[in-house]
C-alpha cells in the first residue's frame, strides 16, 4: 500500500486544482458538503482500482453525498456530542456542578476518540455502496477493522498527528496561514481517504457484495 504514487499523481498540475478547490470550500457552511462528497467519490474510484481523482461534474449529486456523510458523522458522534453539551451545561450551571462538568467533558474527549476511530471504514463502506445503512452496520465494520487492525490504528494515529501539527504550526503564519491550513487539511483528508480505502479493499467489507 504505497501512498507515494498517489501523492505524485495528486500533485500533477492537471489534478492539483481539483483537490485545492475542495479545500477552499471545505470550511464554507453548506457548500462544504461538496468537499465531503468529493472525498466519497474519490474513495469509490479507488475501490474499483483507479488511482485517479473524480471531476466536479454532477455537483448536485456530490453535494447530496456530502450531506449523507455528515449524517453518518453525526450519528457516530452523537454520544460524545451529548457528553460535551451536558458537561458544558453542568460547568456553567453552578460552582458545585462544575466539578462534575469537567469530569464529563474529559470523558467526552475519550468518547470522541473512540467513536471517531470507526469513521474511516464507515466512510469507505458508504462510498462503495452509497447506502447509509451499510455505513451503520457497526458489527461488520468492527470486524473489518480487526482484520487490518495494526495498519488501521497506524493510519488513524498518523492522520490525527499530522492534522494536529498543521493546526499548531500553519495557522500561525500571518495573513495567509488560515487559507493554507484549510487546503492542507483537506489534502491530508484526501491522503487519508486513499490510505483507508486501500485498506478497506483488503477486508471482507469490500467483498461482501460479491459473496452475498
C-alpha positions in Angstrom: 0.0 0.0 0.0 2.4 2.7 -1.3 1.0 6.2 -0.9 3.9 7.9 -2.7 2.5 7.3 -6.3 -0.8 8.7 -5.2 0.9 11.8 -3.8 2.8 12.3 -7.1 -0.4 11.9 -9.0 -2.4 14.4 -7.0 0.4 16.9 -7.2 0.3 16.8 -11.0 -0.8 20.2 -12.4 -3.6 18.5 -14.2 -5.3 17.3 -11.0 -4.0 19.6 -8.2 -6.8 22.2 -8.8 -9.4 19.5 -8.1 -8.5 19.0 -4.5 -7.4 22.6 -4.0 -11.0 23.6 -4.9 -12.3 21.1 -2.4 -10.0 22.6 0.3 -11.1 26.2 -0.5 -14.8 25.4 0.1 -14.2 22.9 2.9 -14.9 25.4 5.6 -17.7 27.3 3.9 -21.0 26.3 5.5 -23.4 24.3 3.3 -21.0 24.5 0.3 -18.6 22.3 2.2 -20.9 19.3 1.6 -19.4 19.3 -1.8 -16.0 18.8 -0.3 -17.2 15.8 1.7 -19.0 14.4 -1.3 -15.9 14.7 -3.4 -13.9 12.6 -0.9 -16.6 10.0 -1.2 -16.4 10.0 -5.0 -12.6 9.7 -4.7 -12.9 6.7 -2.4 -15.3 5.0 -4.8 -12.9 5.4 -7.7 -10.1 3.9 -5.6 -12.3 1.0 -4.5 -12.6 -0.2 -8.1 -8.8 0.1 -8.6 -8.4 3.5 -10.1 -5.8 5.9 -8.8 -7.5 8.9 -10.4 -9.4 11.8 -9.0 -13.0 12.4 -10.0 -14.2 15.5 -11.8 -16.5 18.1 -10.3 -19.3 17.2 -12.7 -22.8 16.4 -11.3 -22.2 18.7 -8.4 -25.7 18.2 -7.1 -25.1 14.5 -6.6 -21.7 15.2 -5.0 -23.4 17.7 -2.6 -26.0 15.1 -1.6 -23.3 12.5 -0.9 -21.7 15.1 1.4 -24.9 15.6 3.3 -25.2 11.9 3.9 -21.6 11.7 5.1 -22.3 14.5 7.6 -25.4 12.5 8.8 -23.1 9.4 9.3 -20.7 11.6 11.2 -23.5 13.0 13.5 -24.8 9.5 14.2 -21.4 8.2 15.2 -20.5 11.2 17.3 -23.9 11.6 19.0 -22.8 10.3 22.3 -19.6 12.4 22.5 -21.5 15.5 21.5 -24.2 14.8 24.1 -21.5 14.4 26.8 -19.8 17.7 25.7 -23.1 19.5 25.8 -24.0 18.1 29.2 -20.6 18.8 30.6 -20.7 22.4 29.5 -24.2 22.7 30.9 -23.0 21.5 34.3 -19.9 23.7 34.2 -22.0 26.8 33.6 -24.8 25.9 36.0 -23.2 26.2 39.4 -19.8 26.0 41.0 -20.8 22.8 42.7 -21.8 21.0 39.5 -18.8 22.5 37.6 -16.6 19.8 39.1 -18.7 17.0 37.6 -19.0 19.0 34.4 -15.2 19.0 33.9 -15.1 15.2 34.5 -17.9 14.7 31.9 -16.0 16.8 29.4 -12.9 14.8 29.9 -14.9 11.6 29.3 -16.4 13.2 26.2 -12.9 13.7 24.7 -12.2 10.0 25.3 -15.5 9.0 23.7 -14.8 11.3 20.8 -11.5 9.4 20.1 -13.2 6.0 20.4 -16.2 6.7 18.2 -14.2 8.6 15.6 -12.0 5.5 15.3 -14.7 3.7 13.3 -15.4 6.6 10.9 -12.8 5.8 8.2 -14.3 2.4 7.4 -17.9 3.7 7.9 -17.0 6.3 5.3 -15.3 3.8 2.9 -18.3 1.5 3.2 -20.7 4.3 2.3 -18.5 5.4 -0.5 -18.6 1.9 -2.1 -22.3 1.1 -1.6 -23.7 4.7 -1.4 -26.0 3.2 1.3 -26.4 4.8 4.7 -27.5 1.5 6.3 -24.2 -0.1 5.3 -22.2 2.6 7.0 -24.2 2.0 10.2 -23.6 -1.8 10.4 -21.3 -1.4 13.4 -20.6 -5.1 14.0 -19.4 -5.7 10.4 -17.3 -2.5 10.3 -15.7 -3.6 13.6 -15.0 -7.0 12.1 -13.3 -5.3 9.1 -11.2 -3.1 11.3 -10.0 -6.2 13.3 -8.7 -7.8 10.0 -6.3 -5.0 9.5 -6.1 -3.5 13.0 -2.4 -2.6 13.2 -2.4 -0.7 9.8 -5.7 0.9 10.6 -4.5 2.1 14.0 -1.3 3.4 12.5 -3.3 5.3 9.8 -5.7 6.7 12.4 -3.0 7.9 14.7 -0.8 9.2 11.8 -3.7 11.3 10.4 -4.5 12.7 13.7 -0.9 13.7 14.4 -0.4 15.4 11.0 -3.7 17.3 11.4 -2.6 18.4 14.9 0.8 19.6 13.7 -0.8 21.6 10.8 -3.2 23.2 13.3 -0.4 24.2 15.7 2.0 25.5 13.0 0.4 26.6 9.8 -2.3 28.7 11.5 0.5 30.9 13.0 1.5 32.1 9.6 0.4 35.7 9.2 -2.3 36.6 6.7 -2.4 33.5 4.5 -2.0 31.0 7.3 -5.7 30.2 7.6 -6.2 29.6 3.9 -3.1 27.4 3.6 -4.3 25.5 6.6 -7.7 24.6 5.2 -6.3 23.5 1.9 -3.6 21.4 3.5 -6.1 19.9 6.0 -8.3 18.9 3.1 -5.3 17.3 1.3 -4.4 15.3 4.4 -8.0 14.1 4.4 -7.6 13.2 0.7 -4.5 11.1 1.5 -6.3 9.5 4.4 -9.1 8.6 2.0 -6.6 6.9 -0.2 -5.0 5.1 2.7 -8.1 3.8 4.3 -9.8 2.9 1.1 -6.8 0.8 0.0 -7.0 -0.8 3.5 -10.8 -1.3 3.2 -10.4 -3.2 -0.1 -8.3 -5.8 1.7 -11.1 -6.7 4.1 -14.3 -8.7 4.0 -16.3 -5.5 3.9 -15.4 -4.8 0.3 -16.0 -8.3 -0.9 -19.4 -8.6 0.8 -21.3 -7.6 -2.3 -19.7 -10.4 -4.4 -20.1 -13.0 -1.7 -23.6 -12.1 -0.7 
